[in-house]
Amino acid sequence: MPHRLAFRAMRALTPEGPARDRLRERYGSSDYRAAGAMRPVLIKAVNEDQTEIARSIRMPVVLVHGEADTESPPEIATRLHALIAGSRLHLLRGFDHLTILGDGRHQVIHLLDQLLGRLQ
């Protein structure tokens, strides 16, 4: 969280050009840095307001999120959970943006299996 706030503050004070590019390299997420030509699409997707879409969901939803995720902070999942009626939120302790689907895959599979079991 502090990196994101620092980046936003410095970005507001730094004109577009090499100095701002250095800020992006230092503070941008690994997804952002690796996006290359697809960076504008990533930025648009990340900044898109999904509030109305989330409120309209009328099916079972399980949100599984890494508690230590700094690239897609848990606050995002918490906000979605509040918007999606009847959703279930699981913040998995010790997992981040990438490890949740690696080391945490067994927990994710278990939670999805529970969801599918409830649908039968």
Contacts in CASP RR format, 6 or more apart in sequence:
PFRMAT RR
TARGET T0000
AUTHOR 0000-0000-0000
METHOD contacts of the structure
MODEL  1
MPHRLAFRAMRALTPEGPARDRLRERYGSSDYRAAGAMRPVLIKAVNEDQ
TEIARSIRMPVVLVHGEADTESPPEIATRLHALIAGSRLHLLRGFDHLTI
LGDGRHQVIHLLDQLLGRLQ
1 70 0 8 1.000
1 73 0 8 1.000
3 27 0 8 1.000
3 28 0 8 1.000
3 70 0 8 1.000
4 27 0 8 1.000
6 27 0 8 1.000
7 23 0 8 1.000
7 26 0 8 1.000
7 27 0 8 1.000
7 28 0 8 1.000
10 23 0 8 1.000
10 27 0 8 1.000
11 20 0 8 1.000
11 23 0 8 1.000
14 20 0 8 1.000
14 23 0 8 1.000
24 32 0 8 1.000
24 33 0 8 1.000
25 33 0 8 1.000
29 70 0 8 1.000
29 71 0 8 1.000
29 97 0 8 1.000
30 71 0 8 1.000
31 42 0 8 1.000
31 71 0 8 1.000
32 39 0 8 1.000
32 42 0 8 1.000
32 43 0 8 1.000
35 41 0 8 1.000
35 42 0 8 1.000
50 80 0 8 1.000
51 83 0 8 1.000
54 80 0 8 1.000
54 83 0 8 1.000
54 84 0 8 1.000
55 83 0 8 1.000
55 84 0 8 1.000
55 85 0 8 1.000
57 84 0 8 1.000
57 85 0 8 1.000
57 87 0 8 1.000
58 85 0 8 1.000
60 86 0 8 1.000
60 87 0 8 1.000
60 115 0 8 1.000
60 118 0 8 1.000
60 119 0 8 1.000
61 84 0 8 1.000
61 86 0 8 1.000
61 87 0 8 1.000
61 88 0 8 1.000
62 87 0 8 1.000
62 88 0 8 1.000
62 90 0 8 1.000
62 111 0 8 1.000
62 112 0 8 1.000
62 114 0 8 1.000
62 115 0 8 1.000
63 77 0 8 1.000
63 80 0 8 1.000
63 81 0 8 1.000
63 84 0 8 1.000
63 87 0 8 1.000
63 88 0 8 1.000
63 89 0 8 1.000
63 90 0 8 1.000
64 90 0 8 1.000
64 92 0 8 1.000
64 100 0 8 1.000
64 107 0 8 1.000
64 108 0 8 1.000
64 111 0 8 1.000
64 112 0 8 1.000
65 72 0 8 1.000
65 74 0 8 1.000
65 76 0 8 1.000
65 77 0 8 1.000
65 89 0 8 1.000
65 90 0 8 1.000
65 91 0 8 1.000
65 92 0 8 1.000
65 100 0 8 1.000
66 74 0 8 1.000
66 91 0 8 1.000
66 92 0 8 1.000
66 93 0 8 1.000
66 94 0 8 1.000
66 95 0 8 1.000
66 96 0 8 1.000
66 97 0 8 1.000
66 100 0 8 1.000
67 74 0 8 1.000
67 91 0 8 1.000
67 92 0 8 1.000
67 93 0 8 1.000
67 94 0 8 1.000
67 95 0 8 1.000
68 93 0 8 1.000
68 94 0 8 1.000
68 95 0 8 1.000
68 96 0 8 1.000
69 95 0 8 1.000
69 96 0 8 1.000
69 97 0 8 1.000
69 100 0 8 1.000
70 96 0 8 1.000
70 97 0 8 1.000
71 96 0 8 1.000
71 97 0 8 1.000
72 97 0 8 1.000
74 91 0 8 1.000
77 89 0 8 1.000
77 91 0 8 1.000
78 89 0 8 1.000
80 87 0 8 1.000
81 87 0 8 1.000
81 88 0 8 1.000
81 89 0 8 1.000
88 115 0 8 1.000
90 107 0 8 1.000
90 111 0 8 1.000
92 100 0 8 1.000
92 104 0 8 1.000
92 107 0 8 1.000
92 108 0 8 1.000
95 103 0 8 1.000
95 104 0 8 1.000
100 108 0 8 1.000
101 108 0 8 1.000
END
